[in-house]
Amino acid sequence: MRIDILTLFPNMFDGFIHESIIKRAIERGLIEINLINIRDFTLLKNGQVDDTPYGGGSGMVLMCEPVVRAIESVKTDDAKVYLMSPQGKVFNDFLAGTLYESTKHLILVCGHYEGFDERIKKFVDGEISIGDYILTGGEIPAMAITDCIARFIPGVIDSESFQNESFKDNLLDYPVYTKPREFRGLKVPDVLLSGDHKKIDEYRKSEQIRITKEKRPDLLK
């Protein structure tokens, strides 16, 4: 899968693409992630990409020209383009899976400052939000979306781990433990030490339901 991220601050992604699981996925050719600097597409000599809003108001607004030209520089026939926006559809595990299944080439556009010139929305397929809060820019949402989608790609993570994650079947994940068996009076549940895989599976399923009821009852609706 190919993901192009359009941003004013490509250096923010250094750690994201050069560390851990995403780095290994890129090296193994499982995913292609490209960073495109929107400033490279401005027609203004001083590198300006934003200006004051018509009608007055605070902040600066990203201009059409550099953003649209940046999109057009990488867009393919298979591409889907999404703005990172608090007005967008709220991102979740289901949407991540849908984007992976339906999209070979994903373009994520990171906003900054006061937002996008409204006309830019005529050149994209939609808007995505990662939650009901405001960030200083779209870089962190783009990382979160890329990271989540990457987990759907076969080989990026262990297949068994993927199947047992939170939000599969609308349930949160079961609790996990490792050595030592007892820590400051807190013991690992006996069933996990039993070697009886049927009982372990039953215990984990019941714990998923219990935890989901306690922490996210909305998922059970």
C-alpha positions in Angstrom: 0.0 0.0 0.0 1.2 3.5 -0.8 0.5 6.5 1.6 1.5 10.0 0.6 1.4 12.6 3.5 1.3 16.2 2.5 2.6 18.4 5.3 4.4 21.7 6.1 6.6 19.9 8.6 8.0 16.7 7.1 10.7 16.5 9.8 8.0 15.7 12.4 7.7 12.2 10.8 11.4 11.3 11.3 10.9 9.1 14.3 7.6 7.7 13.0 9.1 6.2 9.8 12.6 5.4 11.1 11.7 3.5 14.2 10.1 0.2 15.2 7.3 -1.6 13.3 6.7 1.1 10.6 10.4 1.2 9.8 10.6 -2.6 9.4 7.4 -2.6 7.2 8.9 0.0 4.9 12.2 -1.9 4.7 10.4 -5.1 3.8 8.4 -3.4 1.1 5.0 -4.0 2.8 4.1 -0.3 2.8 5.4 2.8 1.0 5.2 6.1 2.9 6.1 9.4 1.1 6.4 12.8 2.7 5.6 15.8 0.5 6.4 19.3 1.6 3.5 21.6 0.7 5.9 24.6 0.7 7.5 23.2 -2.4 4.4 24.0 -4.4 3.8 27.6 -3.6 4.2 30.1 -6.5 5.3 32.8 -4.1 9.0 33.5 -3.9 9.1 33.8 -0.1 7.6 30.3 0.4 4.3 31.6 1.7 1.5 29.0 1.8 -1.0 30.9 4.0 -2.7 34.3 4.2 -5.2 36.2 6.3 -8.9 35.2 6.1 -11.3 37.2 4.0 -13.9 38.9 6.2 -11.4 39.2 9.1 -10.7 37.0 12.0 -7.8 35.5 13.8 -5.1 33.2 12.4 -3.9 32.3 9.0 -5.5 30.1 6.3 -3.8 27.7 4.0 -4.1 28.8 0.4 -5.6 26.8 -2.4 -2.7 27.0 -4.9 0.1 25.1 -3.0 -2.2 22.5 -1.4 -4.0 21.6 -4.7 -0.7 21.6 -6.6 0.8 19.3 -4.0 -2.2 16.9 -4.3 -2.0 16.9 -8.0 1.7 16.1 -8.0 1.2 12.7 -6.4 -2.4 11.8 -7.2 -3.0 8.6 -9.3 -6.1 7.1 -10.7 -6.3 4.8 -7.7 -5.8 7.5 -5.1 -8.2 8.7 -2.4 -7.4 12.1 -0.8 -8.4 13.0 2.8 -7.9 16.2 4.8 -7.0 15.9 8.4 -9.8 17.9 9.9 -11.8 18.2 13.2 -14.9 18.4 11.0 -14.3 15.0 9.4 -15.6 11.6 9.9 -14.3 10.2 13.2 -11.6 7.6 12.6 -11.9 4.2 14.1 -10.7 0.6 13.6 -13.6 -0.1 11.1 -12.7 2.9 9.0 -9.1 1.9 9.0 -10.0 -1.6 7.7 -12.3 -0.1 5.1 -9.5 2.2 3.8 -7.0 -0.6 3.7 -9.5 -2.9 1.8 -10.7 -0.3 -0.7 -7.7 2.0 -1.3 -4.4 1.2 -3.0 -3.1 4.7 -2.7 -4.0 7.0 0.2 -3.1 10.7 0.3 -3.4 12.5 3.7 -3.3 16.2 3.8 -2.1 17.8 7.0 -3.6 21.2 7.9 -2.0 23.9 10.1 -2.8 27.3 11.4 -6.5 28.4 11.2 -7.4 25.7 8.6 -7.9 25.2 4.9 -9.3 27.5 2.3 -12.8 26.0 1.9 -12.3 25.5 -1.9 -9.6 22.9 -1.3 -12.3 20.5 -0.2 -13.5 20.4 -3.8 -10.2 18.5 -4.7 -10.4 15.8 -2.0 -12.6 12.7 -1.3 -13.3 13.5 2.3 -12.2 14.7 5.7 -11.1 12.5 8.7 -10.9 13.4 12.4 -9.2 11.4 15.1 -11.4 12.8 17.9 -13.4 15.7 19.3 -10.4 17.8 20.2 -8.2 20.3 18.5 -4.5 19.8 17.7 -1.9 22.3 16.4 -1.8 20.5 13.0 -2.7 17.4 11.1 0.7 15.6 11.4 -0.2 13.6 14.5 -3.6 12.5 13.1 -1.8 11.4 9.9 0.7 9.3 11.9 -2.1 7.7 13.9 -4.1 6.9 10.7 -1.1 5.5 8.9 0.0 3.4 11.9 -3.5 1.9 12.3 -3.9 1.1 8.7 -0.4 -0.4 8.5 -1.5 -3.0 11.1 -4.0 -4.5 8.6 -1.3 -5.2 6.1 -0.3 -8.9 6.2 3.2 -9.4 7.6 3.4 -6.0 9.4 2.4 -7.6 12.8 1.9 -11.2 13.9 -1.4 -12.4 12.5 -2.5 -13.9 15.9 -1.8 -10.6 17.6 -3.9 -8.8 15.0 -6.9 -11.1 15.5 -6.9 -10.7 19.2 -6.7 -6.9 19.4 -9.2 -4.5 21.0 -12.3 -3.6 18.9 -12.4 -7.0 17.1 -16.0 -8.1 17.4 -16.7 -4.8 19.2 -14.9 -6.0 22.3 -11.9 -4.6 24.1 -8.8 -6.9 24.5 -8.5 -9.3 27.4 -5.9 -8.7 30.1 -2.4 -10.2 29.6 0.3 -11.1 32.1 4.0 -12.2 32.1 6.7 -13.2 34.6 6.9 -13.2 37.6 3.8 -15.2 38.6 3.4 -13.0 41.7 4.4 -9.4 42.1 3.9 -7.7 45.5 1.0 -10.0 46.3 -0.6 -9.7 42.9 -0.9 -13.1 41.2 -1.4 -14.2 37.7 -4.9 -15.9 37.4 -4.6 -19.7 37.9 -6.4 -20.5 34.7 -3.6 -19.0 32.6 -1.1 -21.4 34.3 -3.3 -24.4 33.8 -2.3 -25.4 30.3 -5.9 -26.0 29.4 -6.3 -24.0 26.3 -10.1 -24.4 26.1 -10.5 -22.9 29.6 -8.0 -20.2 28.8 -10.0 -19.2 25.7 -13.2 -19.2 27.7 -11.6 -17.1 30.4 -10.2 -14.6 27.9 -13.6 -14.2 26.1 -15.4 -13.7 29.4 -12.8 -11.1 30.4 -13.3 -9.3 27.1 -17.0 -9.0 27.7 -16.5 -7.9 31.3 -14.0 -5.2 30.5 -16.0 -3.9 27.6 -19.1 -3.7 29.8 -17.1 -1.8 32.4 -15.1 0.6 30.2 -16.9 0.9 26.8 -20.5 -0.3 27.1 -21.3 1.8 24.0 -19.4 -0.8 21.9 -21.9 -3.5 22.9 -24.8 -1.6 21.5 
